[in-house]
Amino acid sequence: DAAREIEGVTSIERIESPNYGEHLRVRFFAESEQSSPTILLVGHTDTVHARGSLAERPWRVEGGRIYAPGIFDMKANCVLALEALRACSTLKLNPRGEVVLLLTCDEETGSTTGRALVEAEAGRAACALVLEPPASGGRVKTGRKGTGIFEMEIEGRAAHAGLEPEKGVSAILELARQIERLHALNDPARGISINV
């Protein structure tokens, strides 16, 4: 609704992401006279907070600041991007090319469907600006380490715990051993973090 009120908006697309919600792609200034490459603004609307968090910690305004789950990462910057584009439109400071605002809804869980959208838009863009919140002290984030999501499958062997325990293999015990080994790979000095 906020995007619809901005004069420079040329299209708004809601893209369903099963079990997550909707991605939002808003195109601005697509009818620009110049044929410069696209500027991509990337953000996300999901949060790490569990369902029900808003009921426990409701939206509130105190001292000119808004508090609610997910405000810092990254709802405030999604709003800021819309307001910057509104200002460009109002002041007739239209960029030379199209601006695409892409807000995905599954970033916190690995971008199952959002990744393809980001990659497709980034492939057409001259640059991509990610709306991540600042680092400590208000420093601008200029890079990000890579991530990976892995699944481990461990299979045990059943045996009677009282009569033949030696014939059994505990999948739970092996999983605990693997968790310890994975945790030992953490190396903050080298920027390696493993979260099981």
Backbone bond lengths (Angstrom), bond angles and torsions (degrees), N, CA, C in turn:
res aa  C-N    CA-C-N  psi(-1)  N-CA   C-N-CA  omega(-1)  CA-C   N-CA-C  phi
1 D - - - 1.447 - - 1.529 110.42 -
2 A 1.319 117.59 -40.73 1.465 120.77 179.30 1.521 110.77 -63.61
3 A 1.316 117.35 -39.25 1.464 120.91 179.91 1.523 111.43 -66.07
4 R 1.311 117.72 -36.79 1.472 121.00 -179.03 1.525 112.44 -61.27
5 E 1.320 116.59 -25.23 1.461 121.05 -177.79 1.524 113.22 -81.23
6 I 1.324 117.70 -6.71 1.460 121.77 -177.01 1.523 109.33 -91.87
7 E 1.317 116.69 127.17 1.457 122.18 -174.51 1.532 113.23 -60.28
8 G 1.318 118.84 -35.61 1.460 121.18 -175.32 1.519 115.43 -79.00
9 V 1.337 118.48 0.29 1.464 121.18 -178.52 1.523 109.81 -71.14
10 T 1.332 116.22 128.87 1.464 120.17 178.35 1.518 112.16 -107.67
11 S 1.332 118.31 -22.81 1.461 120.01 173.72 1.528 110.08 -162.87
12 I 1.327 114.49 151.11 1.466 122.19 175.80 1.514 106.56 -130.31
13 E 1.321 115.71 125.52 1.465 120.10 -178.05 1.519 109.20 -126.00
14 R 1.311 115.49 127.45 1.461 122.08 175.22 1.523 106.75 -103.96
15 I 1.327 116.66 124.66 1.456 121.96 -175.08 1.522 108.09 -118.60
16 E 1.321 116.07 115.93 1.460 120.35 -176.06 1.522 111.66 -67.33
17 S 1.317 115.51 139.94 1.458 123.52 174.86 1.525 106.40 -126.31
18 P 1.334 117.57 102.37 1.465 120.22 -175.49 1.531 112.51 -50.52
19 N 1.311 115.68 133.28 1.462 125.23 178.86 1.528 114.51 73.42
20 Y 1.340 118.21 1.10 1.461 120.26 -178.80 1.516 112.89 -124.03
21 G 1.311 118.44 -35.90 1.462 120.72 -175.94 1.507 110.35 133.68
22 E 1.323 115.96 -130.32 1.456 120.96 -177.89 1.522 110.77 -136.88
23 H 1.327 115.12 137.93 1.456 121.24 168.49 1.524 105.54 -82.24
24 L 1.307 116.53 155.13 1.455 121.09 179.83 1.528 108.67 -128.29
25 R 1.328 116.21 125.24 1.467 121.18 176.42 1.529 107.02 -120.68
26 V 1.330 115.03 117.81 1.462 120.85 -179.79 1.525 107.69 -117.42
27 R 1.327 115.38 126.49 1.463 121.08 178.62 1.526 108.67 -102.98
28 F 1.320 114.90 132.97 1.458 122.36 179.34 1.524 109.44 -120.43
29 F 1.302 116.54 143.84 1.456 123.03 171.25 1.523 113.04 56.98
30 A 1.323 118.41 31.39 1.470 121.54 -178.92 1.521 111.41 -67.02
31 E 1.324 117.05 -20.78 1.458 120.10 -179.47 1.517 111.47 -92.86
32 S 1.335 116.18 22.27 1.459 121.20 179.33 1.527 110.12 -59.32
33 E 1.339 116.29 143.48 1.459 120.66 -179.48 1.521 111.04 -70.59
34 Q 1.288 117.23 -28.41 1.464 121.74 179.98 1.528 108.98 -82.57
35 S 1.284 116.29 154.60 1.470 119.54 -179.65 1.523 110.79 -111.51
36 S 1.322 116.50 40.97 1.457 120.57 178.56 1.522 109.66 -72.56
37 P 1.328 115.85 156.46 1.473 118.93 179.12 1.524 112.47 -62.80
38 T 1.291 114.52 160.95 1.459 122.95 -179.20 1.525 111.66 -68.59
39 I 1.328 115.34 146.01 1.459 122.61 168.54 1.522 105.60 -104.16
40 L 1.313 117.16 125.77 1.462 122.32 -177.53 1.520 109.91 -106.11
41 L 1.321 116.15 127.92 1.462 123.06 172.33 1.522 106.79 -109.74
42 V 1.332 117.19 124.01 1.464 121.60 -174.87 1.519 110.34 -118.33
43 G 1.321 115.32 131.19 1.456 120.89 175.89 1.514 110.00 -147.03
44 H 1.317 115.57 -179.42 1.470 119.11 176.70 1.517 110.00 -140.35
45 T 1.317 115.05 150.80 1.458 121.13 -176.52 1.523 113.07 -107.08
46 D 1.318 117.75 -6.02 1.464 119.67 178.39 1.521 109.44 -85.23
47 T 1.312 115.75 171.98 1.456 122.00 -176.62 1.522 109.97 -143.54
48 V 1.308 116.54 160.84 1.465 120.57 177.79 1.515 111.85 -81.46
49 H 1.319 117.00 -10.40 1.464 120.66 -177.91 1.531 110.83 -71.95
50 A 1.320 115.78 140.77 1.464 121.59 -178.54 1.527 110.71 -70.40
51 R 1.336 115.86 156.10 1.463 120.03 174.36 1.523 108.47 -55.71
52 G 1.303 115.62 140.28 1.458 120.29 -178.76 1.521 113.40 95.71
53 S 1.339 117.93 -11.12 1.469 120.92 -179.12 1.517 112.04 -62.04
54 L 1.323 116.36 -36.01 1.459 119.60 -179.45 1.536 111.03 -66.21
55 A 1.324 116.82 -33.52 1.468 120.01 176.90 1.528 110.45 -68.40
56 E 1.332 116.36 -36.09 1.469 120.56 179.54 1.519 112.30 -76.23
57 R 1.351 116.08 -35.78 1.469 121.57 -179.19 1.526 108.15 -129.80
58 P 1.323 117.13 77.98 1.468 120.78 -173.40 1.531 113.59 -62.57
59 W 1.333 114.08 155.98 1.454 123.63 173.35 1.524 108.12 -54.60
60 R 1.339 116.82 130.51 1.455 119.82 176.81 1.526 109.61 -150.83
61 V 1.316 115.26 156.93 1.461 121.87 177.15 1.515 107.54 -118.92
62 E 1.337 115.76 125.99 1.463 121.60 178.31 1.517 108.29 -137.49
63 G 1.320 115.92 126.91 1.459 119.69 176.79 1.520 113.49 57.49
64 G 1.324 116.71 35.40 1.462 119.85 179.08 1.520 114.34 78.17
65 R 1.324 117.08 9.58 1.470 121.15 178.88 1.520 109.53 -119.52
66 I 1.331 115.25 147.90 1.462 121.10 178.41 1.527 108.40 -101.77
67 Y 1.320 115.45 135.87 1.462 121.73 178.10 1.526 109.01 -123.80
68 A 1.322 116.17 131.13 1.469 122.50 175.77 1.526 107.69 -176.86
69 P 1.323 118.23 159.04 1.460 120.54 177.48 1.538 110.89 -59.50
70 G 1.327 116.78 128.24 1.460 121.80 176.23 1.516 115.06 89.81
71 I 1.312 118.55 -0.13 1.468 120.68 -179.17 1.522 110.52 -61.50
72 F 1.338 117.28 -48.09 1.470 120.74 -177.13 1.522 111.03 -68.98
73 D 1.295 117.85 -43.21 1.470 122.09 -179.00 1.528 108.95 -124.15
74 M 1.288 116.88 90.47 1.444 128.62 3.44 1.518 111.98 -147.89
75 K 1.324 115.42 33.48 1.469 119.07 -175.26 1.520 112.41 -60.23
76 A 1.352 118.09 -38.48 1.464 120.35 -178.78 1.523 110.96 -59.67
77 N 1.323 117.64 -41.38 1.463 119.78 -178.35 1.525 112.18 -75.02
78 C 1.321 118.29 -26.95 1.469 120.35 174.00 1.527 109.06 -64.42
79 V 1.328 116.47 -42.71 1.465 121.25 177.47 1.523 109.92 -66.29
80 L 1.328 116.67 -42.39 1.460 121.08 179.43 1.531 111.28 -58.88
81 A 1.331 117.40 -40.64 1.466 120.82 178.48 1.524 110.50 -61.99
82 L 1.329 116.99 -44.25 1.470 120.08 177.95 1.526 111.32 -62.27
83 E 1.323 116.59 -40.98 1.462 119.70 -179.12 1.524 111.72 -69.31
84 A 1.335 117.69 -35.64 1.465 120.33 176.20 1.527 110.30 -64.74
85 L 1.319 117.30 -40.54 1.464 120.76 178.06 1.523 111.24 -69.66
86 R 1.323 116.94 -35.49 1.468 120.68 175.21 1.539 109.71 -62.68
87 A 1.338 116.43 -43.05 1.466 120.44 179.46 1.527 110.63 -62.90
88 C 1.333 116.86 -43.14 1.478 119.97 177.51 1.522 110.52 -57.99
89 S 1.311 116.56 -45.12 1.456 121.27 -178.59 1.526 111.12 -66.20
90 T 1.320 117.02 -46.38 1.465 121.77 -178.45 1.524 111.42 -62.11
91 L 1.325 116.17 -41.63 1.464 121.20 -177.76 1.525 112.96 -87.40
92 K 1.333 115.86 4.16 1.478 121.73 -179.48 1.528 111.24 58.01
93 L 1.318 116.16 37.23 1.465 122.72 176.37 1.525 109.24 -99.67
94 N 1.306 115.24 55.42 1.455 119.72 -175.99 1.526 110.78 -68.52
95 P 1.318 116.49 132.71 1.463 119.45 177.80 1.525 110.66 -66.88
96 R 1.314 115.77 166.14 1.464 120.80 -177.57 1.519 112.80 -70.32
97 G 1.299 116.71 -22.53 1.457 120.67 -179.65 1.517 110.95 -135.33
98 E 1.290 114.75 -176.59 1.459 121.87 -178.95 1.529 110.82 -68.61
99 V 1.329 115.73 147.22 1.456 122.51 171.35 1.525 106.41 -115.97
100 V 1.328 116.22 130.92 1.464 121.06 177.44 1.522 108.15 -115.78
101 L 1.323 115.73 124.45 1.459 122.03 173.46 1.518 106.67 -101.76
102 L 1.319 117.11 115.43 1.464 122.32 -178.97 1.523 108.47 -115.96
103 L 1.318 115.80 114.23 1.463 122.12 178.72 1.526 108.03 -112.29
104 T 1.317 116.44 114.13 1.461 120.36 -179.18 1.528 109.48 -94.75
105 C 1.331 115.12 160.13 1.471 119.71 -175.34 1.527 113.06 -114.72
106 D 1.346 117.68 8.22 1.466 119.21 -176.58 1.529 112.90 -134.21
107 E 1.321 117.79 24.56 1.466 121.75 -175.40 1.524 112.17 -64.32
108 E 1.321 116.81 -42.22 1.464 120.32 -174.45 1.528 113.34 -67.18
109 T 1.303 117.49 -16.93 1.465 120.40 -179.77 1.524 112.50 -111.05
110 G 1.333 117.30 15.47 1.452 119.90 173.90 1.517 115.65 108.17
111 S 1.315 118.79 7.05 1.472 122.72 175.49 1.524 113.21 56.21
112 T 1.307 116.17 50.52 1.463 121.85 -177.68 1.521 112.18 -53.14
113 T 1.320 117.73 -48.79 1.470 120.29 178.24 1.522 111.64 -108.27
114 G 1.321 118.06 -22.71 1.454 121.18 -178.33 1.511 114.29 -70.89
115 R 1.316 117.62 -29.26 1.467 120.92 -176.91 1.524 111.88 -58.16
116 A 1.315 117.60 -45.11 1.469 120.54 -179.00 1.526 110.96 -61.72
117 L 1.324 117.10 -37.66 1.460 120.72 177.78 1.524 111.14 -64.85
118 V 1.334 116.72 -45.66 1.459 121.29 179.81 1.526 109.72 -62.54
119 E 1.324 117.13 -45.82 1.461 119.97 -179.23 1.527 111.75 -62.21
120 A 1.326 117.09 -41.34 1.467 120.44 -179.37 1.527 110.81 -65.08
121 E 1.324 116.76 -45.80 1.468 119.58 -179.91 1.525 111.21 -68.58
122 A 1.323 117.39 -39.46 1.466 120.79 -179.95 1.527 111.10 -63.94
123 G 1.320 116.93 -32.93 1.464 120.81 178.97 1.518 112.76 -64.66
124 R 1.320 117.77 -23.49 1.467 122.01 179.70 1.530 112.36 -98.26
125 A 1.319 117.35 -7.05 1.468 121.07 -170.99 1.524 112.52 -96.74
126 A 1.329 114.46 149.90 1.464 120.82 173.82 1.522 109.77 -75.51
127 C 1.329 115.31 -32.96 1.461 120.29 178.59 1.523 108.82 -156.12
128 A 1.305 114.73 159.95 1.467 120.97 176.44 1.517 107.78 -128.75
129 L 1.304 115.51 130.13 1.451 121.40 176.97 1.526 106.96 -113.03
130 V 1.321 116.08 121.10 1.457 121.25 -176.82 1.520 108.73 -96.03
131 L 1.300 116.83 133.69 1.453 123.09 -171.83 1.524 113.82 -85.77
132 E 1.325 118.02 29.31 1.465 121.55 179.25 1.521 110.19 -62.05
133 P 1.327 117.31 147.91 1.465 119.85 177.69 1.528 110.25 -68.91
134 P 1.332 117.22 165.31 1.462 120.07 -177.39 1.526 112.30 -69.04
135 A 1.321 114.06 160.22 1.460 120.71 173.35 1.529 107.95 -78.36
136 S 1.318 116.91 179.40 1.463 120.80 -178.06 1.526 110.45 -54.63
137 G 1.311 115.57 141.82 1.455 120.62 -179.87 1.518 113.91 77.06
138 G 1.339 117.70 8.89 1.460 120.79 179.49 1.514 114.21 81.66
139 R 1.325 118.15 10.92 1.472 121.27 -178.90 1.525 110.71 -68.79
140 V 1.318 115.63 142.42 1.466 121.50 178.62 1.521 109.17 -74.97
141 K 1.313 116.78 135.79 1.457 121.47 175.60 1.521 108.19 -82.33
142 T 1.319 116.30 125.99 1.463 120.30 -179.25 1.520 112.26 -115.60
143 G 1.304 117.70 -1.17 1.455 121.05 179.39 1.510 109.53 -160.48
144 R 1.307 114.05 168.62 1.459 118.95 -179.45 1.519 107.94 -152.03
145 K 1.307 115.36 137.69 1.455 117.48 177.83 1.522 110.00 -74.09
146 G 1.294 116.21 157.63 1.460 120.68 -179.78 1.509 111.95 -73.19
147 T 1.307 114.47 165.07 1.460 119.81 178.50 1.520 109.20 -132.28
148 G 1.287 115.34 162.83 1.456 121.71 174.39 1.517 108.84 -149.89
149 I 1.288 115.73 147.64 1.457 120.84 176.81 1.523 106.95 -120.86
150 F 1.305 115.71 124.66 1.460 120.66 -176.33 1.520 109.81 -126.70
151 E 1.301 115.43 152.61 1.451 121.13 178.10 1.521 107.90 -123.07
152 M 1.314 116.32 136.38 1.459 121.36 179.46 1.528 108.50 -115.58
153 E 1.304 116.06 132.88 1.463 120.21 178.05 1.521 108.51 -116.15
154 I 1.307 116.32 125.87 1.468 121.85 -178.34 1.519 108.31 -123.77
155 E 1.301 115.58 131.72 1.461 120.76 -177.76 1.524 109.20 -118.25
156 G 1.300 115.59 129.25 1.459 120.38 178.01 1.519 111.09 -99.89
157 R 1.332 115.12 -172.78 1.468 120.09 176.17 1.520 107.21 -133.40
158 A 1.310 115.02 123.41 1.467 120.33 -177.37 1.524 111.47 -72.54
159 A 1.302 115.06 143.86 1.466 121.89 174.58 1.530 107.21 -157.19
160 H 1.297 115.73 157.49 1.459 119.78 179.03 1.530 108.30 -70.75
161 A 1.346 115.93 120.58 1.464 121.15 -174.99 1.523 112.53 -65.24
162 G 1.323 117.12 -26.97 1.466 119.52 -177.28 1.516 112.77 -92.80
163 L 1.362 117.95 -37.02 1.460 120.79 -174.14 1.529 114.10 -95.81
164 E 1.338 117.48 -38.78 1.473 119.99 -176.39 1.531 111.29 -138.71
165 P 1.316 118.85 56.55 1.463 119.94 -177.10 1.525 113.08 -61.77
166 E 1.331 116.71 -27.83 1.466 120.22 -178.94 1.529 112.83 -66.39
167 K 1.334 117.83 -18.63 1.461 121.55 179.79 1.534 112.00 -85.80
168 G 1.312 117.27 -9.21 1.460 120.85 -177.58 1.516 112.76 -93.85
169 V 1.304 114.54 155.39 1.466 122.13 173.62 1.525 106.17 -130.57
170 S 1.311 116.20 121.70 1.457 120.82 -176.08 1.522 111.59 -86.52
171 A 1.324 115.71 114.18 1.466 120.76 175.61 1.529 109.86 -66.03
172 I 1.323 116.98 -35.48 1.463 120.71 -179.62 1.528 110.70 -64.81
173 L 1.336 116.73 -43.36 1.456 120.19 178.48 1.531 110.70 -63.54
174 E 1.327 116.84 -42.70 1.470 120.01 179.11 1.528 111.00 -65.02
175 L 1.324 117.11 -39.22 1.459 120.47 177.27 1.530 110.20 -61.21
176 A 1.327 116.93 -42.84 1.465 120.90 178.15 1.530 110.63 -60.58
177 R 1.321 117.47 -41.25 1.473 121.25 177.81 1.526 110.80 -62.76
178 Q 1.328 116.67 -43.12 1.465 120.37 -179.33 1.528 111.47 -67.26
179 I 1.323 116.95 -37.01 1.465 120.22 176.78 1.525 109.90 -61.10
180 E 1.319 117.15 -43.63 1.467 120.89 177.71 1.532 110.56 -61.20
181 R 1.324 117.48 -43.13 1.472 120.83 -179.72 1.528 110.91 -65.04
182 L 1.320 116.68 -42.18 1.464 119.90 178.85 1.526 110.69 -65.05
183 H 1.318 117.11 -43.39 1.465 120.49 179.50 1.532 111.02 -60.83
184 A 1.325 117.67 -34.50 1.460 122.15 -179.83 1.537 112.16 -66.60
185 L 1.336 118.11 -15.66 1.470 121.16 178.50 1.527 112.74 -76.52
186 N 1.338 118.06 -13.62 1.467 120.71 178.71 1.524 109.98 -58.26
187 D 1.327 115.63 133.69 1.462 121.28 179.31 1.531 107.60 -148.93
188 P 1.336 117.11 83.59 1.464 120.38 -176.31 1.529 113.63 -55.91
189 A 1.331 117.73 -34.57 1.472 120.23 -179.57 1.524 111.71 -61.92
190 R 1.325 117.00 -30.77 1.473 121.38 179.42 1.539 111.32 -98.45
191 G 1.330 117.42 2.76 1.451 120.85 178.74 1.513 114.15 78.47
192 I 1.339 116.79 20.03 1.463 120.49 -179.53 1.520 109.28 -98.89
193 S 1.313 115.81 122.97 1.462 119.64 175.95 1.513 108.95 -132.47
194 I 1.307 115.25 131.40 1.460 123.17 179.70 1.512 107.41 -117.87
195 N 1.326 116.57 128.45 1.448 121.08 179.33 1.529 107.53 -123.52
196 V 1.316 115.77 112.42 1.463 119.89 -179.89 1.526 108.29 -87.26
